Amino acid sequence: MSHAIKCLFYEQGVSPAIVEIDQYMYGKDIERALARLGCSPQVPVVFIGGKLIGTATTVMTLHLDGSLKRLLKEAGALWL
């Protein structure tokens, strides 16, 4: 699902900052912290403008109902 979410953002014209937690020594700690925030599964998890949006299911739902573009515009990540 991480690949699908990356592609979705690229298709929207957004260049997301991507953190591949499996590449970090403390990746498991990050996963545990995301779980404490209520993210299940813990990856992929999306933050927009520093605000936790949620998992891939939430992001896809926002995309389908048109809310994702609004959030991206409000965060300054999308200019159109």
Secondary structure, DSSP 8 states (H G I E B T S, - for coil): -HHHHHHHHHHTT-------GGGSTTHHHHHHHHHHTT-SS-SSEEEETTEEEEEHHHHHHHHHHTHHHHHHHHTTS---
